[in-house]
């Protein structure tokens, strides 16, 4: 029983020691700047496809103004929710 308790404490300790890293507003602004290649304030076509796919694959729901476009407001909301974390974050 003592071994089980020690293992449980160790596992819980490891889980608590690794903080979840949420995207900061600055991280998201940098991502937006890189994504909006033509600097028109909207991601569309090739600019938007990977980000829209990530949003569709996420379990989070967003009200999108336009089906095939992503505004900076929509992008920032998804980014701050870590929707793009696996696909786009670099360590």
N, C-alpha and C positions, 0 to 999 in steps of 0.2 A: 504494500500500500504506500509505503514511504517513497518508493521508486516512482510510482505513478504520480504522486503529488509533486515530486521534483521535476518530472518530465512536463507536467501540466504548467507549472510555474515557468519553466524554461521556454516553452512554446508561447505562452502568453507574453512573456517578457520580450521575446523576439518580435512579436506582433506589435507591441507598443513602442518598441525602439525604432521602427521604421515608419516615419511620418508619411502621410499621403501628401504628395506634392501637387497642389492645385496650380493651375496656370495663373500667373499674375496678370494684371491689366497691361503692364508693359510688355510681357511676353506675347500677349494676344495682339497688341498694337504692332509689334515687330512682325508677327506672322501675317497680319493683315497687309502691312506694307509690302512684304515679299509676294503675297498672293495677288494683290491688285497690280498686276504688271503694267497695264495701260493707264493706271492712276485715274480712272473715271469714277471711282467711288462705289462701284458695283462689281461683284464677281459674276462673270457669265461665261458660257462656253467652256473652253479648256481651263480657264482660271477657276471656275466653280466646281467642276465635275468631281474631283477627289473630295472636296469639302462637303458637297451635297451628298455624296455616297456615305461619308462618315456620319453625317447627320441621320440619314436613312437607316444605317446599321445600328445606331445608338437606340437605347430604350427611351430616350427623352423625346418629348414632342414639342415642336416649335410651330408657331403660326408664321408661315412664310408668306410674304407679300406676293411674290412671283415664284412660280414653280421651278424655273430653270435659272434663277438668279439668286444671289445672296448679297444682301445689303451689309454695310459695315455694322449696323446695329444687330442684325441677325447673326453675323459672324462672331461678334464679340460675345453675345449671349451664349452661343454654343461653345466657344473657346473657353470662357470662364467656367463653364460646366464640365470642362475636360473632355468634350466630345472628340476633339482632334488629337488627344494625348498619344495614343498608340501609333497613329499614322504619321504624325507630323513633328512631334517633339524630338528634339535632339538633346542628348545629355552632355 
